[in-house]
Amino acid sequence: LISNFVSLLDNIMVGSLGTEEMSGVSIVNQLFFVFTLALFGAVSGAGIFTSQFHGKNDHDGIRYTIRFKTITVILLTVIAILIFIFAGDFLIGLYLHDSDSTENLELTATIARKYLNIIILGLLPFAISNIFSSTLRETGQTVIPMVTGFIAVFTNCALNYILIFGKFGAPALGAEGAAIATVISRYVECVVFVTYVFIKRKAYPFFKGAFKSLYIPKHLFKNITARGLPLLFNEFLWAAGMSALSMSYSLHGIAVVAGYSISSTVVNLLSISFQ
């Protein structure tokens, strides 16, 4: 609820800059959406085993699942960064069509590229945060991820206001300011997770030594992979499908991209109750 509400505020703040800014940011967020759900699918597969090991009070087993998550999310992050760096312009171009003027298309593409270049810097801390948040949830700790998420979105919202519009003496950076705010909030979230787990390390003994090696028993690695891959592909394909749907709407112009982003955010906000 908090995350989607902040997305709505983001849309309002970025949207006030103009249709091109709104569309450029929306295009990149569609690409980031695919990466986000792929990460979710990756940690969810291992999370099934995390919960089982937690029920048996098997700390070594939980450590192995943490290592599996670490390997998977880092691999996905590296792939995503390489794709965004070398194929970013191509992916952005898929959302831009001749139904708009050349000036509007070039401006939107420029804004999207600059926004994407900054957002890339926040992929790794976001991935690491997913390891901690999922593990804590799977071991019965749901409040801490919620509080940490609240801190992150509050940071994002406050910095958006300051950096987009140039408040409190800061320069007015527009869409780039929104990207910087997002990246900073990702690092804040990651630091809060790591700091909390370090301070409360006696309460979470399974984190001790979890990152000292990447060793995972062969049979467990196979089992997690067999259960986890369908979840990962399910989330990836669904997100890719939604992005393709947005891409189809974009055939009617960048204004439609912006409108679709707004409507999707409102729908997501209202559908929280079902989830």
C-alpha positions as CSV (number, residue, x, y, z in Angstrom):
1,L,0.0,0.0,0.0
2,I,2.8,2.4,1.0
3,S,4.9,1.6,-2.1
4,N,2.0,2.0,-4.5
5,F,0.9,5.2,-2.8
6,V,4.3,6.7,-3.3
7,S,4.3,5.6,-6.9
8,L,1.1,7.6,-7.3
9,L,2.8,10.6,-5.7
10,D,5.8,10.1,-8.0
11,N,3.5,10.1,-11.0
12,I,2.0,13.3,-9.9
13,M,5.3,15.0,-9.3
14,V,7.0,13.8,-12.5
15,G,3.8,14.3,-14.5
16,S,3.8,18.0,-13.5
17,L,7.0,18.4,-15.6
18,G,5.3,17.4,-18.8
19,T,4.1,14.5,-20.9
20,E,7.6,13.7,-22.3
21,E,9.1,13.5,-18.7
22,M,6.2,11.3,-17.5
23,S,6.5,9.0,-20.6
24,G,10.3,8.7,-20.3
25,V,10.1,7.7,-16.7
26,S,7.2,5.4,-17.3
27,I,9.1,3.5,-20.1
28,V,12.1,2.9,-17.8
29,N,9.8,1.8,-14.9
30,Q,8.3,-0.8,-17.2
31,L,11.7,-2.2,-17.9
32,F,12.6,-2.1,-14.2
33,F,9.3,-3.8,-13.4
34,V,10.4,-6.9,-15.3
35,F,13.7,-7.0,-13.3
36,T,11.8,-6.5,-10.1
37,L,9.4,-9.5,-10.6
38,A,12.3,-11.7,-11.8
39,L,14.1,-11.0,-8.5
40,F,10.8,-11.8,-6.6
41,G,10.5,-15.1,-8.4
42,A,14.1,-16.0,-7.8
43,V,14.0,-15.4,-4.0
44,S,10.5,-17.0,-3.7
45,G,11.7,-20.3,-5.0
46,A,14.5,-20.5,-2.4
47,G,12.0,-19.1,0.2
48,I,10.0,-22.3,0.1
49,F,13.0,-24.1,1.6
50,T,13.8,-21.2,3.9
51,S,10.4,-21.6,5.6
52,Q,10.8,-25.4,5.9
53,F,14.3,-25.1,7.4
54,H,13.0,-22.5,9.8
55,G,10.3,-24.8,10.9
56,K,12.9,-27.5,11.7
57,N,15.2,-24.9,13.3
58,D,17.9,-25.9,10.8
59,H,20.1,-22.8,10.7
60,D,22.6,-24.4,8.2
61,G,19.7,-25.0,5.8
62,I,18.6,-21.4,6.0
63,R,22.2,-20.3,5.3
64,Y,22.3,-22.4,2.2
65,T,19.0,-20.8,0.9
66,I,20.5,-17.4,1.6
67,R,23.5,-18.3,-0.5
68,F,21.3,-19.5,-3.3
69,K,19.4,-16.2,-3.2
70,T,22.7,-14.3,-3.3
71,I,24.0,-16.2,-6.3
72,T,20.7,-15.9,-8.2
73,V,20.0,-12.2,-7.5
74,I,23.6,-11.2,-8.3
75,L,23.5,-13.1,-11.6
76,L,20.1,-11.5,-12.5
77,T,21.5,-8.1,-11.6
78,V,24.6,-8.4,-13.7
79,I,22.4,-9.6,-16.7
80,A,20.0,-6.7,-16.2
81,I,22.8,-4.1,-16.0
82,L,24.4,-5.4,-19.1
83,I,21.1,-5.4,-21.0
84,F,20.2,-1.9,-19.8
85,I,23.7,-0.6,-20.8
86,F,24.0,-2.2,-24.2
87,A,20.4,-2.6,-25.2
88,G,18.8,0.3,-23.3
89,D,18.3,2.5,-26.3
90,F,16.8,-0.3,-28.3
91,L,14.3,-1.2,-25.5
92,I,13.3,2.4,-25.0
93,G,12.8,2.8,-28.7
94,L,10.3,0.0,-28.7
95,Y,7.9,2.4,-26.9
96,L,8.5,5.3,-29.2
97,H,6.6,5.5,-32.6
98,D,6.0,7.9,-35.4
99,S,2.6,8.9,-34.2
100,D,4.3,11.8,-32.3
101,S,6.5,14.6,-33.6
102,T,10.2,14.0,-34.0
103,E,11.0,16.6,-31.3
104,N,8.7,14.9,-28.7
105,L,10.2,11.4,-29.5
106,E,13.8,12.7,-29.2
107,L,13.1,14.5,-25.9
108,T,11.3,11.5,-24.4
109,A,14.2,9.1,-25.5
110,T,16.8,11.5,-24.0
111,I,14.9,11.7,-20.7
112,A,14.4,8.0,-20.6
113,R,18.1,7.2,-21.3
114,K,19.3,9.6,-18.6
115,Y,16.8,8.2,-16.1
116,L,17.9,4.7,-16.9
117,N,21.6,5.5,-16.6
118,I,21.0,6.6,-13.0
119,I,18.5,3.9,-12.0
120,I,21.1,1.2,-12.9
121,L,23.2,2.4,-9.9
122,G,20.4,1.2,-7.6
123,L,19.9,-2.3,-8.9
124,L,22.5,-4.0,-6.7
125,P,21.4,-2.6,-3.3
126,F,17.8,-3.3,-4.3
127,A,18.7,-6.9,-5.1
128,I,20.6,-7.3,-1.7
129,S,17.6,-5.8,0.1
130,N,15.4,-8.6,-1.5
131,I,17.7,-11.2,0.1
132,F,17.2,-9.8,3.6
133,S,13.6,-8.9,3.3
134,S,12.5,-12.3,1.9
135,T,14.5,-14.2,4.5
136,L,13.1,-12.2,7.4
137,R,9.6,-12.7,6.1
138,E,10.1,-16.5,5.6
139,T,11.3,-16.8,9.2
140,G,8.3,-15.0,10.6
141,Q,9.6,-11.5,10.8
142,T,7.2,-9.4,8.8
143,V,7.3,-6.1,10.7
144,I,10.9,-5.2,10.0
145,P,10.7,-5.5,6.2
146,M,7.5,-3.3,6.4
147,V,9.2,-0.7,8.6
148,T,12.3,-0.7,6.3
149,G,10.1,-0.4,3.3
150,F,8.4,2.6,4.9
151,I,11.7,4.3,5.6
152,A,12.8,3.7,1.9
153,V,9.6,5.1,0.4
154,F,9.5,8.1,2.7
155,T,13.1,8.8,1.7
156,N,12.2,8.5,-1.9
157,C,9.2,10.7,-1.6
158,A,11.0,13.4,0.3
159,L,14.0,13.5,-2.0
160,N,11.7,13.5,-5.1
161,Y,10.1,16.7,-3.9
162,I,13.5,18.3,-3.2
163,L,15.4,17.1,-6.3
164,I,12.6,17.3,-8.9
165,F,11.5,20.8,-8.1
166,G,14.8,22.2,-6.5
167,K,13.5,22.8,-3.0
168,F,15.7,23.8,0.0
169,G,18.5,25.2,-2.2
170,A,18.9,22.0,-4.2
171,P,19.0,22.3,-8.0
172,A,15.8,21.5,-10.0
173,L,16.8,18.2,-11.7
174,G,13.4,17.1,-13.1
175,A,13.2,13.5,-14.1
176,E,16.9,12.9,-13.2
177,G,16.2,14.1,-9.7
178,A,13.5,11.5,-9.4
179,A,16.0,8.8,-10.5
180,I,18.6,10.0,-8.0
181,A,16.0,10.0,-5.2
182,T,15.1,6.4,-6.1
183,V,18.7,5.2,-6.1
184,I,19.4,6.9,-2.7
185,S,16.3,5.3,-1.2
186,R,17.5,1.9,-2.4
187,Y,20.9,2.4,-0.6
188,V,19.1,3.6,2.5
189,E,16.9,0.5,2.4
190,C,19.9,-1.8,2.0
191,V,21.9,-0.1,4.8
192,V,18.9,-0.3,7.2
193,F,18.5,-4.1,6.5
194,V,22.2,-4.8,6.9
195,T,22.6,-2.7,10.1
196,Y,19.5,-4.1,11.7
197,V,20.6,-7.7,11.1
198,F,24.1,-6.9,12.4
199,I,22.7,-5.4,15.6
200,K,20.2,-8.2,16.1
201,R,22.6,-10.9,15.0
202,K,22.0,-13.0,18.1
203,A,18.3,-13.2,17.2
204,Y,19.1,-14.3,13.6
205,P,21.9,-16.9,14.0
206,F,21.3,-18.2,10.5
207,F,22.8,-15.0,9.0
208,K,26.1,-15.7,10.8
209,G,28.5,-17.0,8.3
210,A,25.9,-17.1,5.5
211,F,28.1,-14.9,3.2
212,K,31.5,-16.3,4.1
213,S,31.2,-18.8,1.2
214,L,28.9,-19.8,-1.6
215,Y,28.8,-23.5,-0.7
216,I,25.5,-25.2,-1.2
217,P,25.0,-29.0,-1.0
218,K,24.6,-30.3,-4.5
219,H,21.2,-32.1,-3.8
220,L,19.8,-29.0,-2.2
221,F,20.9,-26.8,-5.1
222,K,19.2,-29.1,-7.5
223,N,16.0,-29.1,-5.5
224,I,15.8,-25.4,-5.1
225,T,16.5,-24.9,-8.8
226,A,13.8,-27.4,-9.8
227,R,11.2,-25.7,-7.6
228,G,12.4,-22.1,-8.1
229,L,12.8,-21.9,-11.9
230,P,9.1,-22.2,-12.6
231,L,8.4,-19.4,-10.2
232,L,11.1,-17.2,-11.7
233,F,9.9,-17.8,-15.3
234,N,6.3,-17.3,-14.2
235,E,7.1,-13.9,-12.7
236,F,9.4,-12.9,-15.6
237,L,7.0,-13.9,-18.3
238,W,4.0,-12.2,-16.6
239,A,6.0,-8.9,-16.2
240,A,7.3,-9.2,-19.8
241,G,3.7,-9.7,-21.0
242,M,2.5,-6.6,-19.1
243,S,5.4,-4.6,-20.6
244,A,4.5,-5.8,-24.0
245,L,0.9,-4.7,-23.4
246,S,2.2,-1.3,-22.5
247,M,4.4,-1.3,-25.6
248,S,1.3,-2.0,-27.7
249,Y,-0.6,1.0,-26.2
250,S,2.5,3.1,-27.0
251,L,1.7,2.7,-30.7
252,H,-0.8,5.5,-30.2
253,G,1.7,8.0,-28.9
254,I,3.7,8.9,-25.8
255,A,0.7,10.6,-24.2
256,V,-0.9,7.1,-24.1
257,V,2.3,5.8,-22.4
258,A,1.9,8.4,-19.7
259,G,-1.9,7.8,-19.3
260,Y,-1.4,4.0,-19.1
261,S,1.2,4.5,-16.3
262,I,-1.2,6.7,-14.3
263,S,-4.1,4.3,-14.7
264,S,-1.9,1.3,-13.8
265,T,-0.7,3.0,-10.6
266,V,-4.3,3.7,-9.6
267,V,-5.4,0.2,-10.3
268,N,-2.4,-1.3,-8.4
269,L,-3.3,1.0,-5.4
270,L,-6.9,-0.3,-5.3
271,S,-6.0,-3.9,-5.9
272,I,-3.9,-4.1,-2.7
273,S,-6.9,-5.3,-0.7
274,F,-7.3,-8.4,-2.9
275,Q,-3.6,-9.3,-2.6
